[in-house]
Amino acid sequence: MTALKNLFLAAVALCALGFLMTPRLGAQDKKPEPKAEDKKTESADSLTVTAPMRYEGLIFVDAMVNGKGPYNFLFDSGASMTMLSNRLCTELDIKKSDEPMPVGGVGTQDVRAAIATTITVAGFTRNDCACGVTSFDHISGELGKHMMGIVGQNMIKFMKRIELDFAASTMTVTRFADGEGPNPEEDMQENAIRGMARGEGMPGMPGIPGMPGGRKQPKKEPKKEGEKPKGDDEKEDGFSVGPMGKMQWFGDEKKTETAPAKPTDAMSFKYRHMELDMGLGKMELAALWFINVEINGQVREMFFDTGASTLCVMNLSVAEEMKLATSYSYGVKGLGEGTTSEAMLDSIKLDTLMVSEPTCSVMDLSAALSQMEMVKQIADMLPKRMRPAGLDCAGIIGLPVATRYKKMTVDCVEKLITLTPYGKDETNEINPVEQEGQQREAVIRTWQGKAAKCEFDGESVQLDEWEKLGLKEGGMRVTSVSGEAEKVGLKVGDIITAVVGEPNEKGEKQDMPVRGSSSLVVWACLQDVDSKHTFKIKRGDKVSSLEIKLVDYGWKGEAPEKFRRK
């Protein structure tokens, strides 16, 4: 099972790996009708292109930028802006703005504005595409490859139809014929970002005072004596898949399914963009896919995010309102850094899909939702019929909703998402149900005082360092160590590459590669307190093994009664 080969937990960004909220303004007006002599007859087939798609916990596609490539891009419906890496801008000599853009995610990250002459994905091309630019180097160590950009909503919403076939690993895009569809040149946000890229500054939102024109540079700590200053391509902050490390999941034989392993019915649900209707036309504020979902029997407004690899993420304030008991926690990096904790819901229901007792990530999304809070203040002064979608957003529904199914089709005209199930004799190789069962088990074990933890933490080694460090599959560099781990000789700076001799699902002992600390947190929760495990360590040119005892996780709190230790 893929879930046992690659551990993909909550990527909020990054969920919010690509979760980027920037001001989106302007109506989507249609392009002017071309002159008769310019019209071309285009068949339906000529408007549709099928291209390879890679499912690696999230969706990655090939993109051509300014005629060069292909480059590895994340397909992320939770990113309102298409993004480019600093690395790609350097390679293609794309100019970035001098001032940072106002953005929100799990924190604040330096993002610059730029213009890509062309970006092409599956035959669909955006010309003069406004983009954000930041560092993605941090994610390279988790992926084992460079992520050069993100396909965001200012590309996605201008596609007519998108089909993601998870079984065939293909993405099929149907574009609008010439003269049809919304006109990106009429989009006020596009024009604003282009203005920033050209050094013209960021205008305020019409009728809404106080829209920031860009964040000041974060205060930098003075560099230490002898420390090399970091350039754009060397920043350690930035987007990260968090727990989405390439770490094999061995050992735990308990299997708790949180939903039928194989849905048999197709399902469809409508989405909405955040639009403000001022009576003279609609003003688009965010082109995210806002949907209604039943959470614990109550209808909540969420948005569907293909850039989130966990089933559900609840905003901290909503989780507190719902009195959710949280369990283990780990750090994530998106637009800045944050912490997420795992909790459990009674149920999630979306159309015909019902998931019973799923885990859910809980984190503070206030920075990411700050734009909605601002608009909510204005909306409170308007008639109810003019209230935009998304103002009461409780959180995120992630890609595992879709990967239960064979295909996901997005009709960007009707704003309709359809999920098609596998046939009776077909096998879903990427079904997330088994992984979700393991996450659920980790939550319950933590509540019951059975979960263990490692007395060390670390961060993935960036891809650019692998060769010089002699790493074939990457590793996790230790950043802190204490207790039993320190006593047996583990040191800060050591690189952990694997857990040695862990039993897989067949009971065979194999080395379990380690790339990130977040996935190691969940793995440890499934191990017994005081159990000993052998870790493969690289220190300089030497490779050795250390047997390290895991200790009690030490969770404190009141678990739901049905899950308390008897």
Secondary structure per residue as TSV (DSSP state, phi and psi in degrees):
chain	resnum	aa	ss	phi	psi
A	1	M	-	360.0	140.2
A	2	T	H	-61.1	-34.4
A	3	A	H	-61.4	-26.0
A	4	L	H	-89.2	-11.4
A	5	K	H	-95.9	-36.9
A	6	N	S	-134.1	126.0
A	7	L	-	-91.7	113.8
A	8	F	-	-121.9	104.0
A	9	L	-	-103.9	-136.0
A	10	A	-	-80.5	113.4
A	11	A	-	-111.9	90.3
A	12	V	-	-88.4	70.6
A	13	A	H	164.5	-89.5
A	14	L	H	10.0	-35.1
A	15	C	H	-37.5	-18.5
A	16	A	H	143.2	62.9
A	17	L	T	-56.4	-40.2
A	18	G	T	-118.6	14.5
A	19	F	-	-73.6	104.9
A	20	L	B	-130.7	118.6
A	21	M	-	-105.6	110.0
A	22	T	-	-123.2	157.6
A	23	P	-	-60.1	128.8
A	24	R	-	-119.9	118.6
A	25	L	-	-125.3	158.3
A	26	G	S	100.3	145.8
A	27	A	-	-80.2	155.7
A	28	Q	-	-93.5	79.1
A	29	D	-	-78.9	154.1
A	30	K	B	-77.9	153.1
A	31	K	-	-65.8	150.9
A	32	P	-	-60.4	144.8
A	33	E	-	-62.5	127.1
A	34	P	-	-67.2	158.0
A	35	K	-	-62.9	154.0
A	36	A	G	-56.7	-39.9
A	37	E	G	-72.1	-17.1
A	38	D	G	-90.7	-12.8
A	39	K	-	-68.4	140.5
A	40	K	-	-126.6	140.9
A	41	T	-	-81.2	121.7
A	42	E	-	-120.7	127.4
A	43	S	-	-78.6	160.7
A	44	A	T	-59.9	-38.1
A	45	D	G	-63.9	-37.9
A	46	S	G	-70.0	-18.3
A	47	L	G	-90.6	-5.2
A	48	T	E	-116.9	129.8
A	49	V	E	-130.2	134.9
A	50	T	E	-108.8	131.4
A	51	A	E	-135.4	162.6
A	52	P	E	-65.5	147.2
A	53	M	E	-132.3	142.4
A	54	R	E	-116.5	119.7
A	55	Y	E	-94.9	113.5
A	56	E	S	-130.6	51.6
A	57	G	S	89.0	-35.1
A	58	L	S	-133.0	178.3
A	59	I	E	-99.9	123.7
A	60	F	E	-120.5	140.8
A	61	V	E	-134.7	164.3
A	62	D	E	-87.3	136.3
A	63	A	E	-129.8	139.3
A	64	M	E	-99.7	129.9
A	65	V	E	-122.6	124.0
A	66	N	T	51.0	37.6
A	67	G	T	79.8	1.3
A	68	K	E	-111.8	158.2
A	69	G	E	135.7	-159.5
A	70	P	E	-79.2	154.0
A	71	Y	E	-117.9	151.5
A	72	N	E	-81.6	112.9
A	73	F	E	-119.6	143.5
A	74	L	E	-81.5	135.9
A	75	F	E	-94.9	109.1
A	76	D	-	-133.5	102.4
A	77	S	T	-71.6	-12.0
A	78	G	T	-91.0	3.7
A	79	A	B	-105.3	118.1
A	80	S	S	-76.0	-18.0
A	81	M	S	-120.3	143.5
A	82	T	E	-70.2	140.7
A	83	M	E	-121.1	148.6
A	84	L	E	-122.6	149.1
A	85	S	E	-82.8	153.4
A	86	N	H	-55.2	-38.6
A	87	R	H	-59.6	-44.2
A	88	L	H	-69.1	-40.2
A	89	C	H	-63.6	-36.5
A	90	T	H	-66.1	-44.5
A	91	E	H	-63.1	-38.8
A	92	L	H	-100.5	4.2
A	93	D	T	56.2	47.2
A	94	I	-	-90.3	125.2
A	95	K	-	-74.0	136.8
A	96	K	E	-108.7	156.9
A	97	S	E	-68.0	153.3
A	98	D	E	-74.5	-31.6
A	99	E	E	-103.0	146.9
A	100	P	E	-73.1	158.4
A	101	M	-	-91.3	153.1
A	102	P	-	-76.3	119.4
A	103	V	-	-138.5	166.8
A	104	G	-	-141.5	147.9
A	105	G	S	-160.1	-133.9
A	106	V	S	-81.2	-1.6
A	107	G	S	-173.4	-151.9
A	108	T	-	-117.7	133.5
A	109	Q	-	-134.2	144.7
A	110	D	-	-69.7	113.6
A	111	V	-	-127.5	128.4
A	112	R	E	-105.7	159.8
A	113	A	E	-93.3	147.6
A	114	A	E	-154.1	167.7
A	115	I	E	-124.6	123.5
A	116	A	E	-93.9	127.9
A	117	T	E	-58.1	-45.7
A	118	T	E	-146.2	144.4
A	119	I	E	-132.2	126.1
A	120	T	E	-122.7	128.3
A	121	V	E	-132.6	122.5
A	122	A	T	48.8	46.9
A	123	G	T	81.1	-7.5
A	124	F	E	-96.3	129.1
A	125	T	E	-121.1	131.6
A	126	R	E	-105.3	128.8
A	127	N	E	-95.7	144.8
A	128	D	E	46.5	53.2
A	129	C	E	-81.1	122.2
A	130	A	E	-71.2	133.3
A	131	C	E	-136.9	155.7
A	132	G	E	-94.6	153.7
A	133	V	E	-130.5	129.3
A	134	T	E	-154.0	-176.2
A	135	S	-	-92.3	131.6
A	136	F	-	-111.9	9.8
A	137	D	H	-60.6	-30.5
A	138	H	H	-62.2	-32.6
A	139	I	H	-77.0	-16.7
A	140	S	H	-61.5	-36.3
A	141	G	H	-68.1	-30.1
A	142	E	H	-75.5	-41.3
A	143	L	H	-82.6	-27.9
A	144	G	T	77.6	17.4
A	145	K	S	-160.4	163.6
A	146	H	-	-85.4	132.9
A	147	M	-	-94.4	117.5
A	148	M	-	-95.6	-7.4
A	149	G	E	177.0	-179.2
A	150	I	E	-132.4	129.2
A	151	V	E	-83.1	106.9
A	152	G	-	-102.8	-174.3
A	153	Q	H	-67.3	-22.0
A	154	N	H	-77.4	2.8
A	155	M	H	-108.9	-45.7
A	156	I	H	-59.6	-43.9
A	157	K	T	-70.0	-14.6
A	158	F	T	-95.0	1.5
A	159	M	-	-84.9	146.3
A	160	K	S	-81.5	-42.8
A	161	R	E	-151.1	139.5
A	162	I	E	-130.4	130.8
A	163	E	E	-123.7	122.9
A	164	L	E	-106.8	113.1
A	165	D	E	-102.8	103.5
A	166	F	T	-72.5	-28.1
A	167	A	T	-73.4	-40.7
A	168	A	T	-92.6	-6.9
A	169	S	T	56.4	49.0
A	170	T	E	-130.9	154.5
A	171	M	E	-124.7	124.2
A	172	T	E	-114.8	124.3
A	173	V	E	-118.5	129.5
A	174	T	E	-106.8	122.8
A	175	R	-	-97.3	163.2
A	176	F	-	-71.0	146.8
A	177	A	-	-69.4	159.3
A	178	D	T	-55.3	132.7
A	179	G	T	90.3	-6.6
A	180	E	-	-107.5	165.9
A	181	G	S	78.8	172.1
A	182	P	B	-68.3	153.6
A	183	N	-	-102.9	110.7
A	184	P	G	-63.7	-23.0
A	185	E	G	-68.8	-17.6
A	186	E	G	-90.8	-1.6
A	187	D	-	-80.2	120.7
A	188	M	H	-67.8	-32.5
A	189	Q	H	-67.6	-42.1
A	190	E	H	-54.9	-46.4
A	191	N	H	-66.0	-36.1
A	192	A	H	-66.4	-43.1
A	193	I	H	-68.9	-37.9
A	194	R	H	-61.2	-39.7
A	195	G	H	-61.3	-41.9
A	196	M	H	-62.0	-43.3
A	197	A	H	-62.1	-28.9
A	198	R	T	-91.5	3.9
A	199	G	T	83.8	19.9
A	200	E	-	-94.6	0.2
A	201	G	-	85.6	177.0
A	202	M	-	-115.0	112.6
A	203	P	-	-70.1	158.9
A	204	G	-	-76.3	167.6
A	205	M	B	-79.4	127.9
A	206	P	T	-54.6	127.2
A	207	G	T	80.0	-3.3
A	208	I	B	-124.5	102.4
A	209	P	T	-71.2	156.3
A	210	G	T	89.0	3.2
A	211	M	-	-64.3	121.4
A	212	P	-	-64.4	145.6
A	213	G	S	-93.6	11.9
A	214	G	-	134.2	145.0
A	215	R	-	-84.1	148.3
A	216	K	-	-70.9	158.1
A	217	Q	-	-60.6	134.6
A	218	P	-	-61.2	144.6
A	219	K	-	-63.8	128.0
A	220	K	-	-94.9	138.2
A	221	E	-	-68.2	142.0
A	222	P	-	-60.9	137.7
A	223	K	-	-72.4	146.3
A	224	K	-	-74.2	156.2
A	225	E	T	-58.4	126.8
A	226	G	T	84.8	-2.8
A	227	E	-	-82.6	132.9
A	228	K	-	-73.7	128.4
A	229	P	-	-64.7	146.6
A	230	K	-	-91.4	132.1
A	231	G	-	-89.1	-178.1
A	232	D	G	-56.9	-37.9
A	233	D	G	-84.3	-0.3
A	234	E	G	-113.8	4.9
A	235	K	-	-65.8	141.4
A	236	E	S	-94.9	-14.9
A	237	D	-	-85.6	173.0
A	238	G	S	133.5	-161.5
A	239	F	-	-75.7	149.1
A	240	S	-	-152.8	147.6
A	241	V	-	-81.3	1.8
A	242	G	T	57.1	-120.4
A	243	P	T	-73.0	4.2
A	244	M	-	-79.5	40.1
A	245	G	-	-74.5	158.3
A	246	K	-	-83.9	79.6
A	247	M	-	-125.8	120.2
A	248	Q	-	-68.5	142.4
A	249	W	-	-103.7	99.5
A	250	F	-	-114.2	164.7
A	251	G	S	102.3	-56.6
A	252	D	-	-79.3	120.4
A	253	E	-	-96.3	-5.1
A	254	K	-	-73.8	133.4
A	255	K	-	-126.8	118.8
A	256	T	-	-123.1	107.0
A	257	E	-	-79.8	132.7
A	258	T	S	-97.5	-3.0
A	259	A	S	-164.4	161.0
A	260	P	-	-52.1	134.9
A	261	A	S	-66.4	-20.2
A	262	K	S	-144.2	93.1
A	263	P	-	-58.4	142.0
A	264	T	-	-107.4	-14.8
A	265	D	S	-108.0	142.0
A	266	A	-	-69.7	157.0
A	267	M	E	-141.1	151.1
A	268	S	E	-138.3	146.6
A	269	F	E	-149.9	146.1
A	270	K	E	-87.2	151.7
A	271	Y	-	-126.5	165.3
A	272	R	E	-134.7	151.0
A	273	H	E	-92.0	161.8
A	274	M	E	-81.7	110.5
A	275	E	E	-130.6	141.2
A	276	L	E	-109.0	119.1
A	277	D	E	-95.8	104.4
A	278	M	-	-91.3	8.4
A	279	G	S	93.2	-21.9
A	280	L	S	-111.6	22.5
A	281	G	S	123.9	157.6
A	282	K	E	-88.9	139.4
A	283	M	E	-110.4	116.4
A	284	E	E	-79.8	130.6
A	285	L	E	-106.6	-32.1
A	286	A	E	-160.0	128.0
A	287	A	E	-93.1	35.8
A	288	L	E	-79.5	166.7
A	289	W	E	-96.3	86.5
A	290	F	E	-80.3	132.1
A	291	I	E	-136.3	162.7
A	292	N	E	-100.0	130.4
A	293	V	E	-132.3	139.9
A	294	E	E	-84.4	115.7
A	295	I	E	-113.5	117.5
A	296	N	T	52.7	37.9
A	297	G	T	84.6	-4.4
A	298	Q	E	-112.0	138.7
A	299	V	E	-75.4	124.1
A	300	R	E	-124.0	148.0
A	301	E	E	-88.6	124.9
A	302	M	E	-132.5	177.9
A	303	F	E	-129.4	146.0
A	304	F	E	-89.6	122.6
A	305	D	E	-127.1	110.2
A	306	T	T	-72.5	-7.4
A	307	G	T	-96.2	12.2
A	308	A	-	-115.5	120.3
A	309	S	-	-91.6	5.5
A	310	T	S	-107.6	153.8
A	311	L	S	-62.2	-42.0
A	312	C	E	-149.2	138.1
A	313	V	E	-126.6	124.2
A	314	M	E	-105.4	138.2
A	315	N	E	-63.9	140.5
A	316	L	H	-54.0	-43.6
A	317	S	H	-63.7	-36.9
A	318	V	H	-70.7	-40.3
A	319	A	H	-61.6	-39.0
A	320	E	H	-67.4	-39.7
A	321	E	H	-61.6	-38.2
A	322	M	T	-82.0	-5.3
A	323	K	T	59.2	43.2
A	324	L	-	-75.5	134.3
A	325	A	-	-85.4	123.5
A	326	T	E	-90.6	161.3
A	327	S	E	-121.9	-126.9
A	328	Y	E	-68.1	162.3
A	329	S	E	-139.1	164.1
A	330	Y	E	-158.6	164.4
A	331	G	E	-88.1	148.9
A	332	V	E	-132.8	156.1
A	333	K	E	-127.7	131.8
A	334	G	S	-139.1	-113.8
A	335	L	S	-86.5	74.1
A	336	G	S	110.7	-160.6
A	337	E	E	-124.8	154.2
A	338	G	E	-158.3	-177.7
A	339	T	E	-128.2	138.7
A	340	T	E	-123.0	146.4
A	341	S	E	-119.7	151.7
A	342	E	E	-95.4	139.8
A	343	A	E	-133.2	-174.4
A	344	M	E	-136.3	136.1
A	345	L	-	-98.4	164.8
A	346	D	S	-74.7	-42.2
A	347	S	E	-166.5	156.1
A	348	I	E	-127.7	129.2
A	349	K	E	-128.6	125.9
A	350	L	E	-136.0	110.8
A	351	D	T	52.6	-119.8
A	352	T	T	-88.9	-3.8
A	353	L	E	-91.4	123.5
A	354	M	E	-120.9	123.5
A	355	V	E	-114.0	117.9
A	356	S	E	-93.1	135.7
A	357	E	S	48.0	53.8
A	358	P	-	-82.3	153.0
A	359	T	E	-77.4	160.2
A	360	C	E	-147.9	137.4
A	361	S	E	-81.2	139.0
A	362	V	E	-119.6	123.3
A	363	M	E	-152.4	161.8
A	364	D	-	-79.5	109.3
A	365	L	-	-101.3	17.4
A	366	S	T	-60.5	-37.4
A	367	A	T	-65.4	-41.1
A	368	A	T	-69.9	-31.4
A	369	L	T	-97.8	7.8
A	370	S	H	-61.1	-34.4
A	371	Q	H	-63.4	-40.2
A	372	M	H	-64.8	-38.5
A	373	E	H	-63.3	-38.9
A	374	M	H	-64.5	-46.0
A	375	V	H	-66.7	-32.6
A	376	K	H	-60.4	-37.4
A	377	Q	H	-62.5	-39.0
A	378	I	H	-71.9	-40.7
A	379	A	H	-63.2	-30.2
A	380	D	T	-62.4	-21.1
A	381	M	T	-92.9	-2.4
A	382	L	S	-105.5	161.0
A	383	P	-	-59.7	151.7
A	384	K	G	-57.8	-35.2
A	385	R	G	-64.7	-18.8
A	386	M	G	-96.0	1.6
A	387	R	-	-71.0	125.8
A	388	P	-	-73.5	160.2
A	389	A	T	-71.1	156.8
A	390	G	T	92.5	-9.9
A	391	L	T	-72.8	-23.7
A	392	D	T	-108.7	33.8
A	393	C	E	-62.9	121.6
A	394	A	E	-90.0	-16.0
A	395	G	E	158.3	-147.9
A	396	I	E	-129.8	138.2
A	397	I	E	-105.7	125.8
A	398	G	E	-100.3	-175.2
A	399	L	G	-60.1	-28.9
A	400	P	G	-58.4	-17.8
A	401	V	G	-61.7	-43.9
A	402	A	G	-77.0	-36.4
A	403	T	G	-75.0	-1.1
A	404	R	G	-73.8	-15.2
A	405	Y	S	-116.1	167.9
A	406	K	S	-79.3	-42.7
A	407	K	E	-135.1	147.5
A	408	M	E	-123.2	124.1
A	409	T	E	-116.9	130.5
A	410	V	E	-116.5	117.5
A	411	D	E	-96.0	103.3
A	412	C	T	-77.2	-9.9
A	413	V	T	-84.0	-50.8
A	414	E	T	-83.1	-8.3
A	415	K	T	54.1	55.9
A	416	L	E	-129.7	131.1
A	417	I	E	-111.1	127.5
A	418	T	E	-121.1	133.5
A	419	L	E	-114.5	125.5
A	420	T	E	-106.7	126.6
A	421	P	-	-76.8	165.5
A	422	Y	-	-71.6	154.2
A	423	G	-	-71.9	169.9
A	424	K	T	-56.4	-39.1
A	425	D	T	-100.6	10.0
A	426	E	-	-96.4	150.7
A	427	T	-	-111.3	132.8
A	428	N	-	-90.2	105.9
A	429	E	T	-77.3	-15.6
A	430	I	T	-119.0	21.6
A	431	N	-	-57.0	126.3
A	432	P	S	-82.3	-0.8
A	433	V	H	-61.2	-41.9
A	434	E	H	-65.7	-42.4
A	435	Q	H	-60.2	-43.6
A	436	E	H	-63.6	-34.7
A	437	G	H	-64.1	-37.3
A	438	Q	H	-69.7	-38.5
A	439	Q	H	-63.1	-41.0
A	440	R	H	-62.3	-42.8
A	441	E	H	-62.6	-39.0
A	442	A	H	-64.5	-39.2
A	443	V	H	-61.9	-48.9
A	444	I	H	-65.4	-42.9
A	445	R	H	-61.7	-36.6
A	446	T	H	-66.3	-45.2
A	447	W	H	-60.1	-35.7
A	448	Q	T	-89.8	4.8
A	449	G	T	75.9	17.8
A	450	K	-	-96.7	-14.1
A	451	A	B	-77.3	144.4
A	452	A	E	-106.3	173.6
A	453	K	E	-149.0	158.2
A	454	C	-	-89.1	140.0
A	455	E	S	-91.3	46.7
A	456	F	E	-157.1	160.2
A	457	D	E	-137.4	167.3
A	458	G	E	-170.0	-175.2
A	459	E	E	-139.8	151.8
A	460	S	E	-65.0	145.7
A	461	V	-	-78.8	126.8
A	462	Q	-	-65.1	149.5
A	463	L	H	-55.6	-38.1
A	464	D	H	-62.9	-19.0
A	465	E	H	-93.0	-12.1
A	466	W	H	-57.4	-49.8
A	467	E	H	-64.3	-47.4
A	468	K	H	-68.4	-23.1
A	469	L	H	-93.1	-2.3
A	470	G	T	71.2	33.9
A	471	L	-	-103.0	126.4
A	472	K	S	-87.5	-33.7
A	473	E	S	-125.6	20.3
A	474	G	-	78.9	-166.7
A	475	G	-	174.8	-177.3
A	476	M	E	-118.6	121.1
A	477	R	E	-83.5	126.6
A	478	V	E	-71.3	127.3
A	479	T	E	-109.4	-19.2
A	480	S	E	-154.2	148.2
A	481	V	E	-152.4	146.4
A	482	S	-	-155.8	179.0
A	483	G	H	53.5	-134.9
A	484	E	H	-60.2	-38.6
A	485	A	H	-64.0	-39.7
A	486	E	H	-69.2	-37.3
A	487	K	H	-62.4	-35.9
A	488	V	T	-86.3	-0.4
A	489	G	T	112.7	3.7
A	490	L	-	-69.4	136.9
A	491	K	-	-127.4	153.8
A	492	V	T	-60.7	133.8
A	493	G	T	101.6	-21.0
A	494	D	-	-62.4	150.0
A	495	I	E	-112.1	118.0
A	496	I	E	-88.7	123.1
A	497	T	E	-106.9	-21.9
A	498	A	E	-166.1	157.2
A	499	V	E	-97.9	124.8
A	500	V	E	-84.1	135.3
A	501	G	E	62.4	40.7
A	502	E	E	-84.2	136.0
A	503	P	E	-71.5	133.3
A	504	N	-	-88.1	-168.7
A	505	E	T	-65.1	-18.2
A	506	K	T	-95.5	1.3
A	507	G	S	85.3	2.3
A	508	E	-	-83.7	140.1
A	509	K	E	-87.6	127.0
A	510	Q	E	-141.2	159.5
A	511	D	E	-76.7	135.9
A	512	M	E	-102.0	107.8
A	513	P	E	-59.0	144.8
A	514	V	-	-124.0	129.1
A	515	R	-	-127.1	-26.1
A	516	G	-	-139.8	154.8
A	517	S	H	-77.6	-30.4
A	518	S	H	-63.7	-43.8
A	519	S	H	-67.0	-29.6
A	520	L	H	-67.6	-32.3
A	521	V	H	-61.0	-46.9
A	522	V	H	-68.7	-41.3
A	523	W	H	-57.5	-44.4
A	524	A	H	-64.7	-34.7
A	525	C	H	-62.7	-24.0
A	526	L	T	-90.7	-0.1
A	527	Q	S	-100.5	161.2
A	528	D	B	-82.1	146.7
A	529	V	T	-60.9	137.9
A	530	D	T	73.0	5.3
A	531	S	-	-72.8	148.8
A	532	K	E	-110.0	138.9
A	533	H	E	-136.6	145.3
A	534	T	E	-96.7	125.1
A	535	F	E	-109.2	136.0
A	536	K	E	-85.8	126.6
A	537	I	E	-119.9	137.7
A	538	K	E	-115.0	120.9
A	539	R	E	-127.0	106.5
A	540	G	T	64.9	-126.4
A	541	D	T	-91.9	-3.7
A	542	K	E	-98.5	138.6
A	543	V	E	-114.1	128.6
A	544	S	E	-142.8	179.9
A	545	S	E	-127.2	143.1
A	546	L	E	-128.6	131.9
A	547	E	E	-90.3	119.7
A	548	I	E	-121.9	132.3
A	549	K	E	-86.9	134.1
A	550	L	-	-84.5	148.2
A	551	V	E	-114.5	171.5
A	552	D	E	-60.2	132.8
A	553	Y	-	-58.1	-36.8
A	554	G	-	78.7	31.6
A	555	W	-	-66.7	138.9
A	556	K	-	-125.6	135.8
A	557	G	S	152.2	-175.1
A	558	E	-	-114.4	112.1
A	559	A	-	-78.8	158.8
A	560	P	-	-54.6	141.9
A	561	E	G	-55.2	-42.3
A	562	K	G	-66.9	-16.4
A	563	F	G	-108.4	5.9
A	564	R	S	-73.2	149.9
A	565	R	-	-67.6	128.7
A	566	K	-	-81.5	360.0
